[in-house]
């Protein structure tokens, strides 16, 4: 079964873009992003992911962002 489309103004739209979670390593300060996961929230300490730079395992969620979909002309 396919996902239902959102109807706005009588036009069918594609599904919303996936949110991104931005993390900052508490060891070295490097920032990176990953797809949003359930129970993510700003200022949450995440201990189950490795930093791509230093290998540290503690990061803080600093932002959650939904990119705007670019309209094609």
KEZA-790451 format. One line per field, with one value per atom (N, C-alpha, C, O): residue number from 1; residue in one letter; y negated, z, x negated. Coordinates in steps of 0.2 Angstrom, whole numbers, plus 2048, in hexadecimal, padded with zeros to 3 digits. Example, Ala and Ser with C-alpha at 12.3 -4.5 7.8 and 13.67 -1.06 7.14 Angstrom:
REM KEZA-790451
pagu <- c(1 | 1 | 1 | 1 | 2 | 2 | 2 | 2);
nuke <- c(A | A | A | A | S | S | S | S);
north <- c(81C | 816 | 810 | 811 | 80B | 805 | 800 | 7FA);
up <- c(827 | 827 | 827 | 82A | 823 | 824 | 827 | 828);
east <- c(7BE | 7C2 | 7BE | 7B9 | 7C0 | 7BC | 7C0 | 7BD);
//
This chain:
REM KEZA-790451
pagu <- c(1 | 1 | 1 | 1 | 2 | 2 | 2 | 2 | 3 | 3 | 3 | 3 | 4 | 4 | 4 | 4 | 5 | 5 | 5 | 5 | 6 | 6 | 6 | 6 | 7 | 7 | 7 | 7 | 8 | 8 | 8 | 8 | 9 | 9 | 9 | 9 | 10 | 10 | 10 | 10 | 11 | 11 | 11 | 11 | 12 | 12 | 12 | 12 | 13 | 13 | 13 | 13 | 14 | 14 | 14 | 14 | 15 | 15 | 15 | 15 | 16 | 16 | 16 | 16 | 17 | 17 | 17 | 17 | 18 | 18 | 18 | 18 | 19 | 19 | 19 | 19 | 20 | 20 | 20 | 20 | 21 | 21 | 21 | 21 | 22 | 22 | 22 | 22 | 23 | 23 | 23 | 23 | 24 | 24 | 24 | 24 | 25 | 25 | 25 | 25 | 26 | 26 | 26 | 26 | 27 | 27 | 27 | 27 | 28 | 28 | 28 | 28 | 29 | 29 | 29 | 29 | 30 | 30 | 30 | 30 | 31 | 31 | 31 | 31 | 32 | 32 | 32 | 32 | 33 | 33 | 33 | 33 | 34 | 34 | 34 | 34 | 35 | 35 | 35 | 35 | 36 | 36 | 36 | 36 | 37 | 37 | 37 | 37 | 38 | 38 | 38 | 38 | 39 | 39 | 39 | 39 | 40 | 40 | 40 | 40 | 41 | 41 | 41 | 41 | 42 | 42 | 42 | 42 | 43 | 43 | 43 | 43 | 44 | 44 | 44 | 44 | 45 | 45 | 45 | 45 | 46 | 46 | 46 | 46 | 47 | 47 | 47 | 47 | 48 | 48 | 48 | 48 | 49 | 49 | 49 | 49 | 50 | 50 | 50 | 50 | 51 | 51 | 51 | 51 | 52 | 52 | 52 | 52 | 53 | 53 | 53 | 53 | 54 | 54 | 54 | 54 | 55 | 55 | 55 | 55 | 56 | 56 | 56 | 56 | 57 | 57 | 57 | 57 | 58 | 58 | 58 | 58 | 59 | 59 | 59 | 59 | 60 | 60 | 60 | 60 | 61 | 61 | 61 | 61 | 62 | 62 | 62 | 62 | 63 | 63 | 63 | 63 | 64 | 64 | 64 | 64 | 65 | 65 | 65 | 65 | 66 | 66 | 66 | 66 | 67 | 67 | 67 | 67 | 68 | 68 | 68 | 68 | 69 | 69 | 69 | 69 | 70 | 70 | 70 | 70 | 71 | 71 | 71 | 71 | 72 | 72 | 72 | 72 | 73 | 73 | 73 | 73);
nuke <- c(X | X | X | X | X | X | X | X | X | X | X | X | X | X | X | X | X | X | X | X | X | X | X | X | X | X | X | X | X | X | X | X | X | X | X | X | X | X | X | X | X | X | X | X | X | X | X | X | X | X | X | X | X | X | X | X | X | X | X | X | X | X | X | X | X | X | X | X | X | X | X | X | X | X | X | X | X | X | X | X | X | X | X | X | X | X | X | X | X | X | X | X | X | X | X | X | X | X | X | X | X | X | X | X | X | X | X | X | X | X | X | X | X | X | X | X | X | X | X | X | X | X | X | X | X | X | X | X | X | X | X | X | X | X | X | X | X | X | X | X | X | X | X | X | X | X | X | X | X | X | X | X | X | X | X | X | X | X | X | X | X | X | X | X | X | X | X | X | X | X | X | X | X | X | X | X | X | X | X | X | X | X | X | X | X | X | X | X | X | X | X | X | X | X | X | X | X | X | X | X | X | X | X | X | X | X | X | X | X | X | X | X | X | X | X | X | X | X | X | X | X | X | X | X | X | X | X | X | X | X | X | X | X | X | X | X | X | X | X | X | X | X | X | X | X | X | X | X | X | X | X | X | X | X | X | X | X | X | X | X | X | X | X | X | X | X | X | X | X | X | X | X | X | X | X | X | X | X | X | X | X | X | X | X | X | X | X | X | X | X | X | X);
north <- c(806 | 800 | 7FA | 7F9 | 7F5 | 7EF | 7EA | 7EA | 7E5 | 7E0 | 7DB | 7DA | 7D9 | 7D4 | 7CD | 7CB | 7CA | 7C3 | 7BE | 7BF | 7B8 | 7B3 | 7AE | 7AD | 7AD | 7A8 | 7A1 | 7A0 | 79D | 796 | 792 | 792 | 78E | 78A | 78E | 78B | 794 | 798 | 79C | 79F | 79A | 79E | 7A3 | 7A2 | 7A8 | 7AD | 7AC | 7A9 | 7AC | 7AB | 7B1 | 7B6 | 7B1 | 7B7 | 7B7 | 7B2 | 7BC | 7BC | 7B7 | 7B5 | 7B5 | 7B0 | 7B3 | 7B9 | 7AE | 7B0 | 7B3 | 7B1 | 7B7 | 7BA | 7B5 | 7B2 | 7B4 | 7B0 | 7B2 | 7B8 | 7AE | 7AF | 7AD | 7A8 | 7B1 | 7B0 | 7AE | 7B1 | 7A8 | 7A6 | 7A7 | 7A5 | 7AA | 7AC | 7A8 | 7A7 | 7A7 | 7A4 | 7A8 | 7AA | 7AB | 7AF | 7AB | 7A5 | 7AE | 7AB | 7AC | 7A8 | 7B0 | 7B0 | 7AB | 7A8 | 7AB | 7A7 | 7A1 | 79C | 7A1 | 79B | 79C | 797 | 7A1 | 7A1 | 7A3 | 7A6 | 7A0 | 7A0 | 7A5 | 7A4 | 7A9 | 7AD | 7AE | 7AC | 7B1 | 7B2 | 7BA | 7BD | 7BB | 7C2 | 7C2 | 7BD | 7C7 | 7C6 | 7C6 | 7C9 | 7C3 | 7C2 | 7C9 | 7CD | 7CA | 7D1 | 7CF | 7CA | 7D4 | 7D3 | 7D1 | 7D4 | 7CD | 7CB | 7C6 | 7C5 | 7C4 | 7BE | 7B8 | 7B6 | 7B4 | 7AD | 7A9 | 7AC | 7A2 | 79E | 79E | 79E | 79E | 79E | 7A5 | 7A6 | 7AA | 7B1 | 7B4 | 7B2 | 7B7 | 7BA | 7C1 | 7C5 | 7C2 | 7C9 | 7CC | 7C9 | 7D3 | 7D6 | 7DD | 7E0 | 7DE | 7E4 | 7E3 | 7E7 | 7DD | 7DC | 7D9 | 7D5 | 7DB | 7D9 | 7D3 | 7D2 | 7CE | 7C8 | 7CA | 7CE | 7C7 | 7C9 | 7C6 | 7C9 | 7C1 | 7BF | 7C2 | 7C4 | 7C2 | 7C4 | 7CB | 7CE | 7CE | 7D4 | 7D4 | 7D9 | 7CE | 7CD | 7D0 | 7D0 | 7D2 | 7D5 | 7D0 | 7D2 | 7CA | 7C6 | 7BF | 7BC | 7BE | 7B9 | 7B6 | 7B9 | 7AF | 7AC | 7AA | 7A7 | 7AB | 7A9 | 7A1 | 79E | 79D | 796 | 793 | 78D | 797 | 794 | 79A | 7A0 | 799 | 79E | 79A | 795 | 79C | 798 | 79C | 7A1 | 799 | 79C | 797 | 792 | 79A | 796 | 795 | 799 | 78F | 78D | 790 | 791 | 793 | 796 | 791 | 78C | 791 | 78D | 78E | 794 | 789 | 78A | 78A | 785 | 78F | 78F | 78B | 78B | 787 | 783 | 786 | 784);
up <- c(800 | 800 | 800 | 804 | 7FC | 7FB | 801 | 803 | 802 | 807 | 804 | 7FE | 808 | 805 | 803 | 807 | 7FE | 7FD | 800 | 802 | 801 | 805 | 800 | 7FB | 801 | 7FC | 7FF | 805 | 7FB | 7FD | 7F6 | 7F1 | 7F7 | 7F2 | 7EC | 7E6 | 7ED | 7E7 | 7E4 | 7DF | 7E5 | 7E2 | 7E7 | 7ED | 7E4 | 7E7 | 7E8 | 7E3 | 7EE | 7EF | 7F1 | 7F4 | 7F0 | 7F2 | 7FA | 7FD | 7FD | 804 | 806 | 802 | 80C | 80F | 80F | 810 | 80F | 80F | 816 | 81B | 817 | 81D | 821 | 81F | 828 | 82C | 82D | 82D | 82F | 830 | 838 | 83A | 83B | 842 | 841 | 83E | 844 | 845 | 84C | 851 | 84C | 852 | 853 | 84E | 859 | 85A | 85F | 864 | 85D | 862 | 868 | 867 | 86E | 874 | 875 | 87A | 871 | 872 | 86E | 871 | 868 | 863 | 860 | 85D | 861 | 85E | 857 | 855 | 854 | 84D | 84C | 850 | 847 | 846 | 840 | 83B | 840 | 83B | 83B | 840 | 836 | 835 | 834 | 831 | 835 | 833 | 833 | 835 | 830 | 82F | 836 | 83B | 837 | 83D | 840 | 83C | 846 | 849 | 84E | 851 | 84F | 854 | 85B | 85D | 85F | 866 | 865 | 86B | 860 | 85F | 861 | 860 | 865 | 867 | 868 | 86A | 868 | 868 | 870 | 874 | 870 | 877 | 879 | 87F | 876 | 878 | 878 | 873 | 87D | 87C | 879 | 87B | 874 | 870 | 871 | 870 | 874 | 876 | 871 | 873 | 86C | 868 | 861 | 85D | 860 | 859 | 85A | 85E | 855 | 855 | 851 | 84C | 854 | 850 | 84A | 84B | 844 | 83E | 83F | 83B | 843 | 843 | 849 | 847 | 84F | 855 | 857 | 85B | 855 | 858 | 85E | 861 | 861 | 867 | 867 | 861 | 86D | 86C | 870 | 870 | 872 | 875 | 870 | 86F | 86E | 86A | 86D | 870 | 86B | 86D | 867 | 862 | 867 | 861 | 862 | 867 | 85D | 85D | 858 | 859 | 854 | 84F | 84C | 84A | 84A | 846 | 841 | 842 | 83A | 835 | 82F | 82E | 82C | 827 | 821 | 820 | 81C | 816 | 812 | 811 | 80F | 80A | 804 | 801 | 801 | 7FA | 7F5 | 7F5 | 7F1 | 7EB | 7E6 | 7E4 | 7E3 | 7DE | 7D7 | 7D6 | 7D3 | 7CC | 7C7 | 7C8 | 7C3 | 7BE | 7B7 | 7B3);
east <- c(7FC | 800 | 7FC | 7F7 | 7FD | 7F9 | 7FB | 801 | 7F7 | 7F8 | 7FD | 7FD | 802 | 807 | 803 | 7FF | 806 | 803 | 807 | 80C | 803 | 806 | 80A | 807 | 810 | 814 | 814 | 816 | 812 | 812 | 814 | 811 | 819 | 81C | 81E | 81D | 820 | 822 | 81D | 81E | 816 | 811 | 80E | 80D | 80C | 808 | 801 | 7FE | 7FE | 7F7 | 7F3 | 7F6 | 7ED | 7E9 | 7E8 | 7E9 | 7E5 | 7E4 | 7DF | 7DB | 7E0 | 7DB | 7D4 | 7D3 | 7CF | 7C8 | 7C6 | 7CA | 7C2 | 7C0 | 7BC | 7B8 | 7BE | 7BA | 7B3 | 7B1 | 7AE | 7A7 | 7A6 | 7A8 | 7A2 | 7A0 | 798 | 794 | 797 | 790 | 78D | 790 | 787 | 784 | 77D | 77A | 77B | 775 | 771 | 773 | 76B | 767 | 765 | 762 | 766 | 764 | 75D | 75A | 759 | 752 | 74E | 749 | 74F | 74B | 74F | 74C | 756 | 75A | 75C | 75F | 75A | 75C | 764 | 766 | 767 | 76E | 76F | 76B | 774 | 776 | 77D | 781 | 780 | 787 | 789 | 785 | 78F | 792 | 799 | 79C | 79D | 7A4 | 7A7 | 7A4 | 7AC | 7B0 | 7B2 | 7B4 | 7B2 | 7B4 | 7BA | 7B9 | 7BE | 7C3 | 7C0 | 7BB | 7C3 | 7C0 | 7BA | 7B7 | 7B8 | 7B3 | 7B6 | 7BC | 7B3 | 7B5 | 7AF | 7A9 | 7AF | 7AA | 7A7 | 7AB | 7A0 | 79D | 79C | 799 | 79F | 79E | 797 | 794 | 794 | 78E | 78E | 792 | 78B | 78B | 784 | 77F | 785 | 77F | 77E | 779 | 782 | 781 | 77E | 77F | 77B | 779 | 772 | 770 | 76D | 766 | 765 | 768 | 761 | 75F | 75B | 756 | 75C | 758 | 751 | 74D | 750 | 749 | 745 | 73F | 747 | 743 | 745 | 742 | 74B | 74D | 751 | 753 | 752 | 756 | 75D | 760 | 760 | 766 | 76C | 771 | 76A | 76F | 770 | 76B | 776 | 778 | 77E | 782 | 77F | 785 | 789 | 786 | 790 | 794 | 794 | 797 | 792 | 792 | 798 | 799 | 79A | 79F | 7A3 | 7A0 | 7A9 | 7AD | 7B0 | 7B4 | 7AF | 7B1 | 7B4 | 7B2 | 7BA | 7BD | 7BB | 7BE | 7B7 | 7B5 | 7BC | 7C0 | 7BC | 7C1 | 7C0 | 7BA | 7C6 | 7C5 | 7C5 | 7C8 | 7C0 | 7BF | 7C4 | 7C5 | 7C7 | 7CC | 7C8 | 7C4 | 7CA | 7C7 | 7CB | 7D1 | 7C8 | 7CC | 7CC | 7CF);
//
